[in-house]
């Protein structure tokens, strides 16, 4: 008699079920026998079961549902204990105070005769008096960004654009987008800024977005939207899976919104995110995947299409952080540069953050967060329908906002136009690639990966690269110091496309490298030493304390330049 495949399968399935049932029955009998022999009461068994369940839930939460990993928490606890020891703690604190004193000294240097204002003037100043004071404040800076000596920071600085934005700002100085019925013109301009940016990124008919105050808020909004959607699915601690090189705003979002961020390693050759590592990091708690276009430290574009494919495969939203390159990447092909797909034309990309106040050349305080579908934007909104003051609804973090910023952003985009952005992209990318090519010729340093857009990062295996940073600072440059690994970068802007700027930079780098190579074992001093020390400290909370002290200094108006440690930093 022949049996079909289905019949054989059902026979084996029945046999397995019978064996499992018998095993479960055996366990049940053993358990009941143990209870009877030890004469446990039913309520004792009930309470023990509850206690065991609670213990298992606590253990699971302790091991897995924490923002920091078990190893990170162990290290923090260990170093916290070490710092409480009589000799170790004070020694560490003296070094912290020394570092803070150095930073505070640079912040509190004022010209002779200038003092801090610590209270309102009894009688208001005249316009002339205010403007004279403003001129003094304006001249406090010592880095000349107009000559192209600064990395990023000021992306245009064109006098004509400055005059235009100043006029537009004056027209809308008292407007507030929170009241679209009172200021319908601002509402229209804000909607049009979003619409123009959506078109740049090849968005579909259901795409949408909002304006924000900057790249950090745009990133926060995307993370908030995906966190809220994850919470609706019952995920207690939603996880962000992002490259180690991703902007710190994603860590900030995790901190603010009760999320966990899983940092994924980068390929040591390309400095793109490792797709294998990203795939392994995905779990049932993952609420979003992130790729940068480009990332801030090294200017490298992550493989967006591959990340989007992962998102599609596992049903996870994919965010592209184009805050830095948002007004360069969309125009690169028209400017004559090849570029892999990165925007909404890539199936699986669900959101993009893009800063209008960087290469969009708008005044600081404007950015855009874009979504492929309105369901994502709805998860970003906040609505309080039961407030006595009325139904309170906002699209972003802020309530009241400066309508003048919206108007100046709109005016900037309309003034420059597509042709203007194509031309600025051509100039900036050309300058960055020229710098990368020339830096590769300098013995003793190396360029990270293949920077395609505007950022060029370089380091050294021969000497402390922060020494080069210090030398360039002494020559009037202001670059970004990076860590893990030690490196520095230049973010090219329109300022660097002016005649002679790139060659002057290359010449100064060559001289700085030659000085460093003359004594390769020497260590950096000043800010470079602080960065080097910071990377070597395993207790990252110590670095946080130094950062807190620095931020305290920023708001301090009572401390003198030669005072001791920053108030509140003694333990």
C-alpha positions in Angstrom: 0.0 0.0 0.0 1.5 3.3 -1.1 1.3 6.5 1.0 1.3 10.0 -0.4 3.8 12.6 0.8 1.1 14.5 2.7 0.1 11.3 4.5 3.7 10.6 5.5 4.1 14.2 6.7 0.8 14.0 8.8 2.0 10.7 10.3 5.3 12.2 11.4 3.5 15.3 12.7 1.1 13.2 14.7 3.9 11.2 16.2 5.8 14.3 17.2 2.8 15.9 18.8 2.1 12.6 20.7 5.7 12.5 22.0 5.7 16.2 23.0 2.3 15.7 24.8 3.7 12.7 26.7 6.8 14.7 27.7 4.7 17.6 28.9 2.5 15.1 30.9 5.7 13.6 32.4 6.9 17.1 33.5 3.4 17.8 34.9 3.4 14.6 37.0 7.0 15.3 38.3 6.0 18.8 39.3 2.8 17.7 41.1 4.8 15.0 42.8 7.4 17.5 44.0 4.7 19.8 45.3 3.0 17.0 47.2 6.2 15.7 48.7 7.3 19.1 49.9 3.7 20.0 51.0 3.5 23.4 49.3 0.2 25.2 49.5 -1.6 26.3 46.3 -1.2 30.0 47.2 2.6 29.5 47.6 2.8 28.0 44.2 0.8 30.9 42.8 3.0 33.5 44.5 6.2 31.7 43.4 4.9 31.7 39.8 4.2 35.4 39.9 7.6 36.2 41.5 9.4 34.0 38.9 7.5 35.8 36.0 8.3 39.2 37.4 12.0 38.2 37.8 12.2 37.0 34.2 10.6 40.3 32.9 13.0 42.4 35.0 16.0 40.3 33.7 14.8 40.7 30.1 14.3 44.5 30.5 17.7 44.8 32.2 19.5 42.8 29.5 17.8 44.1 26.4 15.4 47.1 26.9 18.1 49.6 27.9 19.4 52.5 25.9 23.0 51.4 26.8 24.3 47.9 26.4 25.2 45.7 29.3 29.0 46.2 28.7 28.6 50.0 28.5 26.7 50.1 31.8 29.3 47.8 33.4 32.1 50.2 32.3 30.2 53.2 33.6 29.6 51.6 37.0 33.2 50.5 37.2 34.7 53.9 36.5 32.2 55.6 38.7 33.4 53.3 41.5 37.1 54.1 40.7 36.4 57.9 40.8 35.0 57.5 44.3 38.3 56.3 45.6 40.2 58.9 47.8 43.3 59.4 45.6 41.9 58.6 42.1 38.8 60.9 42.2 40.6 64.1 43.1 43.4 63.4 40.6 40.8 63.0 37.8 39.0 66.1 38.9 42.1 68.2 38.8 42.6 67.2 35.2 39.0 68.0 34.4 39.3 71.4 36.0 42.5 72.1 34.0 40.8 71.2 30.7 37.8 73.4 31.6 40.0 76.3 32.6 41.7 76.2 29.2 38.4 76.2 27.4 36.9 78.9 29.6 40.0 81.1 29.1 39.5 81.2 25.3 35.8 82.0 25.7 36.1 84.8 28.2 38.7 86.9 26.5 37.3 90.4 25.9 38.8 93.6 24.5 40.0 96.2 27.1 37.0 98.1 28.4 34.3 95.6 27.4 32.3 94.0 30.1 29.3 91.7 30.4 25.8 93.0 30.8 24.1 91.4 33.8 20.9 93.5 34.0 18.6 95.7 32.0 19.8 99.3 31.6 17.8 101.7 33.8 17.0 103.8 30.7 16.8 102.2 27.3 19.6 103.0 24.9 19.2 105.0 21.8 19.4 103.4 18.3 22.9 104.9 17.8 24.1 103.5 21.2 22.7 100.1 20.4 24.3 100.0 16.9 27.7 101.1 18.4 27.4 98.2 20.9 26.3 95.8 18.2 29.4 96.8 16.1 31.6 95.9 19.1 30.0 92.5 19.5 30.3 91.9 15.8 34.1 92.5 15.9 34.7 90.0 18.7 35.3 87.2 16.2 38.9 86.5 15.2 38.4 83.9 12.4 37.9 85.5 9.0 35.2 83.4 7.4 34.9 85.8 4.5 38.3 84.7 3.2 37.3 81.1 3.2 39.2 80.2 6.4 36.3 78.3 8.0 35.1 74.8 7.5 31.4 74.9 6.7 29.5 77.3 9.1 28.9 80.1 6.5 27.8 78.5 3.3 27.3 81.6 1.1 27.9 85.0 2.6 27.3 86.7 -0.7 26.7 90.5 0.0 23.7 90.6 -2.5 22.0 87.7 -0.8 22.6 89.2 2.6 21.0 92.4 1.6 18.0 90.6 0.1 17.4 88.5 3.2 17.7 91.5 5.5 15.0 93.3 3.5 12.7 90.3 3.5 13.3 89.7 7.2 12.2 93.2 7.9 8.9 92.7 6.0 8.0 89.7 8.1 9.8 90.5 11.4 6.6 90.1 13.5 5.0 87.2 11.6 4.4 83.7 13.2 3.5 80.5 11.3 1.6 79.3 14.3 -1.2 81.6 13.2 -1.7 80.9 9.4 -5.0 82.7 9.5 -3.3 85.9 10.6 -0.2 85.4 8.3 -1.5 83.6 5.2 1.5 84.8 3.1 3.9 83.0 5.5 1.8 79.9 5.3 1.9 79.9 1.5 5.7 80.5 1.4 6.3 77.6 3.9 4.2 75.2 1.9 6.0 76.3 -1.3 9.5 75.7 0.3 8.4 72.2 1.1 6.9 71.6 -2.4 10.1 72.9 -4.1 12.3 70.7 -2.0 10.1 67.6 -2.6 10.4 68.1 -6.4 14.2 68.3 -6.0 14.2 64.9 -4.4 11.8 63.2 -7.0 9.0 62.8 -4.6 5.7 61.0 -5.5 2.2 62.4 -5.4 1.6 61.3 -1.8 4.8 62.9 -0.5 4.8 65.7 2.0 6.9 67.5 4.6 7.3 70.3 7.0 9.8 73.1 7.7 11.9 72.9 10.9 14.5 75.1 12.7 17.4 73.1 11.4 18.9 69.7 10.6 18.7 68.5 14.2 15.0 69.1 14.5 14.4 67.6 11.1 16.1 64.4 12.3 14.3 64.5 15.6 10.9 64.7 13.8 11.7 61.7 11.6 12.8 59.6 14.6 9.7 60.8 16.6 7.4 59.7 13.7 8.9 56.3 13.5 9.0 55.9 17.3 5.3 56.7 17.5 4.5 54.2 14.8 6.5 51.5 16.6 4.8 52.3 19.8 1.4 51.7 18.1 2.7 48.2 17.1 3.5 47.5 20.8 7.3 48.0 20.7 8.3 49.2 24.1 11.8 50.4 23.3 12.1 51.2 19.5 15.5 50.9 18.0 17.3 53.1 15.5 19.8 51.2 13.4 22.3 53.7 12.0 26.0 53.9 10.9 28.6 54.8 13.6 29.3 57.9 11.4 25.7 59.1 11.5 24.9 62.6 12.9 24.7 62.9 16.7 21.2 64.2 16.3 20.0 60.6 16.1 21.6 59.9 19.5 19.9 63.0 20.7 16.5 61.7 19.4 17.1 58.4 21.1 17.9 60.2 24.4 14.8 62.5 24.1 12.3 60.0 22.9 13.1 56.9 24.9 14.6 55.0 22.0 17.7 52.9 21.6 20.3 53.6 18.9 22.3 50.7 17.5 25.5 52.0 15.9 26.7 49.9 12.9 30.3 49.7 12.0 31.7 51.2 8.7 33.8 49.5 6.1 37.4 50.4 7.0 38.3 51.0 3.3 35.3 52.9 1.9 34.0 54.4 5.2 30.5 53.5 4.1 28.2 51.7 6.5 28.7 47.9 6.5 25.5 46.4 5.1 26.3 43.0 6.7 26.6 44.6 10.1 23.4 46.6 9.5 21.5 43.5 8.5 22.7 41.7 11.7 21.6 44.7 13.8 18.0 44.5 12.7 15.6 43.0 15.2 11.9 42.9 15.9 12.3 46.2 17.8 13.9 48.1 14.8 11.8 51.1 13.9 14.0 52.8 11.3 17.2 52.3 9.3 19.4 55.3 8.5 21.9 56.2 5.8 23.8 59.5 5.3 24.1 61.4 2.0 26.8 62.4 2.9 27.8 61.8 6.4 29.4 64.7 8.3 32.8 63.3 9.5 34.3 62.1 6.2 31.9 63.3 3.5 31.1 59.7 2.4 27.7 58.8 0.9 26.3 55.5 2.3 24.9 52.9 -0.1 21.3 54.3 0.1 19.8 51.9 -2.5 21.1 48.9 -0.6 19.9 50.2 2.8 16.5 50.9 1.2 16.4 47.3 -0.1 17.0 46.1 3.5 14.1 48.3 4.7 11.8 46.9 2.0 12.8 43.3 2.9 12.1 43.7 6.6 9.3 46.2 6.3 11.2 49.0 8.1 11.2 52.7 7.2 14.4 54.1 5.8 15.6 57.7 6.5 18.2 59.4 4.4 20.1 62.2 6.2 20.8 64.7 3.5 21.0 67.6 5.9 24.5 68.5 4.7 24.3 67.6 1.0 20.6 68.3 0.4 21.1 71.2 -1.9 24.1 69.7 -3.7 23.2 66.1 -4.5 20.0 66.8 -6.4 22.0 69.0 -8.8 25.2 66.9 -9.2 24.2 65.2 -12.4 23.3 68.5 -14.1 26.6 69.8 -12.8 28.4 67.0 -14.6 29.1 64.6 -11.7 28.0 60.9 -11.5 26.0 59.9 -8.5 24.2 56.8 -7.3 20.4 57.1 -6.6 19.7 58.4 -3.1 16.3 60.1 -3.0 12.6 59.1 -3.3 13.2 57.6 -6.6 14.8 54.7 -4.6 12.1 52.3 -3.6 12.1 52.0 0.2 13.3 55.5 1.1 10.5 56.9 3.3 12.0 60.1 4.6 14.7 62.7 3.9 16.1 65.5 6.0 17.5 68.5 4.1 18.9 71.7 5.4 17.9 74.8 3.4 20.3 76.9 5.6 23.4 75.0 4.4 23.9 74.7 0.7 20.4 76.1 0.1 22.1 79.4 1.3 19.1 80.5 3.4 19.7 82.2 6.7 20.3 80.0 9.7 17.3 78.5 11.3 15.6 76.6 8.5 15.5 73.0 7.3 13.0 70.6 5.8 11.9 67.1 6.7 10.3 65.2 3.9 8.2 62.0 3.8 7.1 59.6 1.0 3.6 59.3 2.5 1.4 61.4 4.7 1.0 58.6 7.3 4.5 59.3 8.4 4.0 63.0 8.8 0.8 62.4 10.8 2.9 60.4 13.3 5.1 63.5 13.7 2.3 65.9 14.6 1.3 66.7 18.2 -2.4 67.4 19.0 -3.9 68.1 22.4 -7.7 68.2 21.8 -8.7 68.7 25.5 -6.8 71.9 26.3 -9.0 74.7 27.8 -7.3 77.1 25.5 -8.6 75.3 22.5 -7.4 72.5 20.3 -3.6 72.7 20.3 -1.9 71.3 17.2 1.6 71.7 16.0 3.5 70.1 13.1 7.0 70.3 14.7 8.7 70.8 18.1 8.1 74.5 18.3 4.9 76.4 18.9 5.6 79.9 17.8 8.2 80.3 15.1 9.8 83.1 13.2 7.9 83.7 10.0 10.7 86.0 8.8 13.0 82.9 8.6 10.5 81.2 6.4 10.2 84.2 4.2 14.0 84.7 3.9 14.3 81.0 3.0 11.7 81.2 0.3 13.3 84.4 -1.1 16.7 82.8 -1.2 15.5 79.7 -3.1 13.5 81.8 -5.5 16.4 84.1 -6.1 19.0 81.4 -6.7 16.8 79.1 -8.8 17.7 75.7 -10.3 20.5 77.1 -12.5 22.1 78.9 -9.6 22.1 75.8 -7.5 23.6 73.8 -10.4 26.4 76.3 -10.8 27.2 76.5 -7.0 27.2 72.7 -6.9 29.7 72.6 -9.8 32.0 75.0 -8.1 31.9 73.5 -4.6 32.2 69.8 -5.7 35.0 70.8 -8.0 36.9 72.5 -5.2 36.4 69.6 -2.8 37.6 67.0 -5.3 40.6 69.2 -6.2 41.5 69.4 -2.5 41.1 65.6 -2.0 43.3 64.9 -5.1 46.1 67.3 -3.9 46.0 66.0 -0.3 46.6 62.5 -1.5 49.9 63.6 -2.9 51.1 64.8 0.6 53.4 62.3 2.2 52.4 61.5 5.8 48.6 61.9 5.6 45.7 60.0 3.9 42.2 60.9 2.8 39.3 58.9 4.1 37.5 57.0 1.4 36.3 58.6 -1.8 34.6 61.9 -0.8 32.1 62.7 -3.6 30.5 65.9 -2.4 31.9 68.7 -0.3 33.7 67.3 2.8 37.3 66.1 2.7 38.7 64.4 5.8 42.3 63.4 6.4 44.3 61.7 9.1 47.8 60.2 9.6 49.4 57.0 10.8 52.8 58.8 11.1 52.1 61.5 13.7 49.3 63.1 15.8 47.1 64.7 13.2 45.9 67.3 15.8 49.3 68.9 15.5 48.4 69.8 11.9 45.1 71.1 13.1 46.8 73.3 15.7 49.3 74.6 13.1 46.5 75.4 10.6 44.6 77.2 13.4 47.7 79.3 14.1 47.7 80.2 10.4 44.1 81.5 10.6 42.1 78.3 9.6 39.2 76.9 11.5 38.7 73.2 10.7 36.6 70.5 12.3 38.5 68.1 14.6 37.1 64.5 14.5 37.6 61.4 16.6 37.4 57.6 16.4 39.7 57.8 14.5 41.7 61.0 15.0 41.3 63.2 11.9 40.3 66.7 10.7 38.1 67.8 7.8 37.3 70.8 5.7 33.7 71.3 4.6 33.9 73.3 1.3 31.5 76.2 0.7 31.2 79.0 -1.8 33.8 80.8 0.2 36.4 78.1 -0.8 35.6 78.5 -4.5 37.0 82.0 -4.5 40.3 82.4 -6.4 43.3 81.1 -4.6 41.6 79.7 -1.5 42.0 76.0 -2.3 45.7 76.4 -3.3 46.4 78.5 -0.1 44.8 75.7 2.0 46.9 73.0 0.3 50.1 75.0 0.7 49.4 75.5 4.4 48.6 71.8 4.9 51.8 70.8 3.3 53.8 73.2 5.6 51.9 71.9 8.7 52.5 68.2 7.7 56.3 69.0 7.1 56.5 70.4 10.6 54.8 67.4 12.1 56.9 64.9 10.1 60.1 66.6 11.4 59.2 65.3 14.9 56.6 62.6 14.4 56.6 61.4 18.0 55.6 64.8 19.5 52.1 65.2 20.9 49.5 67.9 20.2 48.9 70.6 22.8 45.9 72.9 23.4 42.5 71.8 21.9 44.3 69.0 20.0 45.5 67.5 23.3 42.0 67.7 24.7 40.6 65.7 21.8 43.4 63.2 22.0 42.8 62.8 25.8 39.0 62.5 25.3 39.4 59.5 22.9 41.6 57.7 25.4 39.2 58.1 28.4 37.1 54.9 28.7 34.6 56.6 31.1 32.6 58.6 28.6 30.6 60.2 31.4 33.8 62.1 32.2 33.8 63.6 28.7 30.2 64.5 29.2 31.1 66.4 32.4 33.7 68.4 30.5 31.1 69.2 27.8 28.7 70.3 30.5 31.3 72.6 31.9 31.9 74.1 28.4 28.2 74.7 27.9 28.1 76.4 31.3 30.9 78.7 30.2 28.9 79.6 27.1 26.1 81.1 29.3 28.4 82.5 32.1 28.6 86.3 32.4 30.0 86.5 35.9 33.3 84.6 35.6 36.5 86.4 34.9 39.1 85.1 32.5 41.6 84.3 35.2 39.2 82.7 37.6 39.6 79.1 38.8 37.5 76.1 37.8 34.1 76.6 36.4 31.4 77.0 39.0 29.6 73.8 39.9 32.3 71.5 38.5 33.9 70.7 41.8 32.9 67.4 43.4 
